[in-house]
Structure formats: C-alpha cells, structure tokens
Amino acid sequence: MQRRDVLLSGAALAAAWLSPKAARGQSAGGGALAVKSVERLAGTAASYAYAVKAGPWIFLSGHEAYDFEKGLAPDVEGPAGNRLSGRPPLRREADYILQRMRAILAEHGATLSNAVRLDQYYTMGAAVSAYHLARFAEFGAYIPPSTSIIMERCFSARANTQTSMIAVVPGPGQAIERITLPGEAISASGYTPAVRVGDFVFVAGNQALQQNGRLAPGVEVPAVSRWQGETSFRRQVHYVITQRLAPSLAAAGSSLERSLKAQAYIRGVDHFPDFLDVWTQYFRDIPCAVTLVPAKDYSSSESLLEINLIALANDAVRRKQVVEAGIPPGASYGPCVRAGELVLPSGLMAVGRDGLVPSVDAASAFDGLSLRGQAQGGLVLSYAEAACTAVGVSMRNVVRAQYFLTDMRDFAGVSAAWSDRYARQPHPFAAVQVPGPLPPSGAGVVGDFWIYAG
C-alpha cells in the first residue's frame, strides 16, 4: 500500500480509520455518556473505548499509531522492506495519532482548539522532537497544558509515542481561557502553562527548571558537596510546588488550596518517601488526590520529577469534597476527591487490607495465565469500583483509566480482570511501562482513574 503524506480532513480520516462499527460507538447508558469503541482491539478479545464523551467533556485515552481493529497500520509502518522511505517513521507516528484525534473530536463537534490537557509518553527523546513538529502543525498557535515523560515502553511494542487528551465540547460556559505567567514566555515546545474552563483550572506538567532549561538557582546541590541541607530532589519538589504550580494557579484565579488532583512523575521510587514528606508539608490540610508514577527521563537530564495538576478556580460554583470509599491506606498515597461531576481518586495500587500484594508467591508459577496482572488488576479495579459506588455510579462511568505497569505483559491480566468483572463493557484504558519495581513488594501496577458523576 502506498503511504499517504497528505493531511486529510476530519471526515476523511474518520472514514479511513474508523470502521462503521467503530465509528458508531455505543451508548454507555444514563444519557450523559457516549462511548466510541472497538469490540476486538487489534483482533483480540479486548473491547477498547478510544473516546468517551461525558457531559461537556471528551476523553481520548491511550492513542498510539496503530489501527484499532487491524493492528499495524501501513501508513505508519511504511513500505515493506524499506521503512525509512518517505517521512521519518517517528513523524509518521505523531501525524497518525494527532490526525486521528482531530477526526474523533470533529465527530463530537469539537476541534483541537477545544483541548485542555495533553498527556504524552515516549520511548526516546527523538520521538518527542518528531511529535512536537507534528503538534505544531496540527494545533497551530494554541497547544494546551502538556505533560511529556519518557517511559520504558508504550502499549504497543512498535510504538514510540502515546497521547491522551481531555477536551471540552464548545458551548456556553465552556470557553477556554489561556493563562500565561507574568514575565515568562511560552516554552520552546509551545504549550500553554495553564488554562481555565468554567470552574476548572488545568496546569501543565512542571519541572524545577528556569526558562533556559537549567535547574533553578538554589535547587541544584553542587557535585562536590557531601551534604548541604536538603537533597536536590527535595529542593526540586519544594520549587515545583511554590515556584511553578502555585504561580500558575494564582495567574488562573486559583490557589493550592483549590487543588483537586496531581500526578507526580518521579525519577526512582527511592524518592517516593521524600516526595510524600515534602508534599505533605503543603497539602496536609488540603485534600488533594495524588498519583505517584516512576519515570525514566524528562526534557532535562537534571530533572528528578514533573508534576501536573487540576484545580478549581477560587470563584468556582462547584465545591471540593473528599469521597470516603473505604480504600486501604496502603493502596493509595492520597484521598479520593470530588468536584461537581468529576470524581478523582488518587493512584491505586494492589495492596490489600493486610498490607500485602495478592498472589505474589504464585504469580511466577502461573505467568502463562498472567496471574500477577489479573490478581492485581482485579484488586485495583475493585478499589475504583468502590469510589464509583461511593458517589452512586457504576464502573460504566469510568471515563479514563491509566495503567502504569512495570511489565507491559501484565496488562493481559488487567484486561482479563476487566472483562471478568464487566464483560464486554469497553475499557477506556491507556497503558505504559514504567521503571520498576514499585514500593510495595511484588506490586506491578498503578491505576489512575477519572470518574464522571454528572
């Protein structure tokens, strides 16, 4: 098949990439949710929800450059025997992802200009550069708040880029206000530091960096110093919270006190205790869900963490409340928080009430059954289900499910656990492989969920 480099319209892309079955999607019930899915992802038994519309929100999760139904995509793979022919392969991946996202948004009456958040995972720095070129070409002058992290691998072993997006359907009260920080230019990669839409503020992933890309003064510990007060990692956490997140929130008419949920991508799980110690200094009396994720690398080799955030504006009509879901303390590093229609649990791990991860001893003996993934996935899903039950909805209202796994092969078990519990209900998942191990002995998965309770 001859590769096509032309940029197709949204309608043409929908026709080219989405089969009639996939394009029709299916209703999730309740009237407020609409799901677009494929019944057999890449020819398997997995049912995948690649787009979920929930009220005014559109969630596109786990998009990589492969055909949802057929698997490998000729336009991405390139001519047989000469993959380097035509556009660079990494650019073909990026174009494929973003053009398909544009086509899906068009089906909901939205465009890329209605996006409020991007989460991007890569396998190498070269993939970031190629993706940024495609992103500038597709988004133009406005690129929403962005988080970009280098991980061990994407969901597909052939993929080098994965993108998830949150957007809003255009309408009254849904205008996007772009926020810039006083005295600071937009970064070289072009994303907006924060946006406000209605009551909500979305803040991009932040590192402890200056505009020149180097660590901020006072953050770096000299290499020749044996000790000098707090470690560089702890200084970076302090800096990101006080000099990056807090100013971004203030510029958007919000504050740390209004924070709802953060994701912290941390270089090395040995830093988790120090992160939590510093984090608690600021958020001890501020209910804020938080997900801790091991990361391989960032835009700067000096960086040790990156944090993104969603918050309420100070004048928001919606109110923040803690949801008591009965999740064991060892399974999560923070609370479950609700703000209006959005329910945001902290990252969930498969730690039982006894403090142990299930089936650790038997997991290796039955790896052919993906026992580790299924046992841990089932427990993580039970905790997400508890959060849904606490707010009076079902797991059909999960609109975004991110899985961070130390071994991607465990996702087969997670997927089996989903099917076992929810049959053919489409799974709105994104999955990437992170550096391991996780802090709980034997743990291999962190689940990060967004729930719609409109």
Rosetta blueprint (number, residue, H / E / L):
1 M L
2 Q L
3 R L
4 R L
5 D L
6 V L
7 L L
8 L L
9 S L
10 G H
11 A H
12 A H
13 L H
14 A H
15 A H
16 A H
17 W H
18 L L
19 S L
20 P H
21 K H
22 A H
23 A H
24 R H
25 G L
26 Q E
27 S E
28 A L
29 G L
30 G L
31 G L
32 A L
33 L E
34 A E
35 V E
36 K E
37 S E
38 V E
39 E L
40 R L
41 L H
42 A H
43 G H
44 T L
45 A L
46 A L
47 S L
48 Y E
49 A E
50 Y E
51 A E
52 V E
53 K E
54 A E
55 G L
56 P L
57 W E
58 I E
59 F E
60 L E
61 S E
62 G E
63 H E
64 E L
65 A L
66 Y L
67 D E
68 F L
69 E L
70 K L
71 G E
72 L L
73 A L
74 P H
75 D H
76 V H
77 E H
78 G L
79 P L
80 A L
81 G L
82 N L
83 R L
84 L L
85 S L
86 G L
87 R L
88 P L
89 P H
90 L H
91 R H
92 R H
93 E H
94 A H
95 D H
96 Y H
97 I H
98 L H
99 Q H
100 R H
101 M H
102 R H
103 A H
104 I H
105 L H
106 A H
107 E H
108 H L
109 G L
110 A L
111 T L
112 L H
113 S H
114 N H
115 A E
116 V E
117 R E
118 L E
119 D E
120 Q E
121 Y E
122 Y E
123 T L
124 M L
125 G H
126 A H
127 A H
128 V H
129 S H
130 A H
131 Y H
132 H H
133 L H
134 A H
135 R H
136 F H
137 A H
138 E H
139 F H
140 G L
141 A L
142 Y L
143 I E
144 P L
145 P L
146 S E
147 T E
148 S E
149 I E
150 I E
151 M L
152 E L
153 R E
154 C L
155 F L
156 S L
157 A L
158 R L
159 A L
160 N L
161 T E
162 Q E
163 T E
164 S E
165 M E
166 I E
167 A E
168 V E
169 V L
170 P L
171 G L
172 P L
173 G L
174 Q L
175 A L
176 I E
177 E E
178 R E
179 I E
180 T L
181 L L
182 P L
183 G L
184 E L
185 A L
186 I L
187 S L
188 A L
189 S L
190 G L
191 Y E
192 T L
193 P L
194 A E
195 V E
196 R E
197 V E
198 G L
199 D L
200 F E
201 V E
202 F E
203 V E
204 A E
205 G E
206 N E
207 Q L
208 A L
209 L E
210 Q L
211 Q L
212 N L
213 G L
214 R L
215 L E
216 A L
217 P L
218 G L
219 V L
220 E L
221 V L
222 P L
223 A L
224 V L
225 S L
226 R L
227 W L
228 Q L
229 G L
230 E L
231 T L
232 S H
233 F H
234 R H
235 R H
236 Q H
237 V H
238 H H
239 Y H
240 V H
241 I H
242 T H
243 Q H
244 R H
245 L H
246 A H
247 P H
248 S H
249 L H
250 A H
251 A H
252 A L
253 G L
254 S L
255 S L
256 L H
257 E H
258 R H
259 S E
260 L E
261 K E
262 A E
263 Q E
264 A E
265 Y E
266 I E
267 R L
268 G L
269 V H
270 D H
271 H H
272 F H
273 P H
274 D H
275 F H
276 L H
277 D H
278 V H
279 W H
280 T H
281 Q H
282 Y H
283 F H
284 R L
285 D L
286 I L
287 P L
288 C L
289 A E
290 V E
291 T E
292 L E
293 V E
294 P E
295 A L
296 K L
297 D E
298 Y L
299 S L
300 S L
301 S L
302 E L
303 S L
304 L L
305 L E
306 E E
307 I E
308 N E
309 L E
310 I E
311 A E
312 L E
313 A L
314 N L
315 D L
316 A L
317 V L
318 R L
319 R L
320 K E
321 Q E
322 V E
323 V E
324 E L
325 A L
326 G L
327 I L
328 P L
329 P H
330 G H
331 A H
332 S E
333 Y L
334 G L
335 P L
336 C E
337 V E
338 R E
339 A E
340 G L
341 E L
342 L E
343 V E
344 L E
345 P L
346 S L
347 G L
348 L E
349 M E
350 A L
351 V L
352 G L
353 R L
354 D L
355 G L
356 L L
357 V L
358 P L
359 S L
360 V H
361 D H
362 A H
363 A H
364 S L
365 A L
366 F L
367 D H
368 G H
369 L H
370 S L
371 L H
372 R H
373 G H
374 Q H
375 A H
376 Q H
377 G H
378 G H
379 L H
380 V H
381 L H
382 S H
383 Y H
384 A H
385 E H
386 A H
387 A H
388 C H
389 T H
390 A H
391 V L
392 G L
393 V L
394 S L
395 M H
396 R H
397 N H
398 V E
399 V E
400 R E
401 A E
402 Q E
403 Y E
404 F E
405 L E
406 T L
407 D L
408 M H
409 R H
410 D H
411 F H
412 A H
413 G H
414 V H
415 S H
416 A H
417 A H
418 W H
419 S H
420 D H
421 R H
422 Y H
423 A L
424 R L
425 Q L
426 P L
427 H E
428 P L
429 F E
430 A E
431 A E
432 V E
433 Q E
434 V L
435 P L
436 G L
437 P L
438 L L
439 P L
440 P L
441 S L
442 G L
443 A L
444 G L
445 V E
446 V E
447 G E
448 D E
449 F E
450 W E
451 I E
452 Y E
453 A L
454 G L
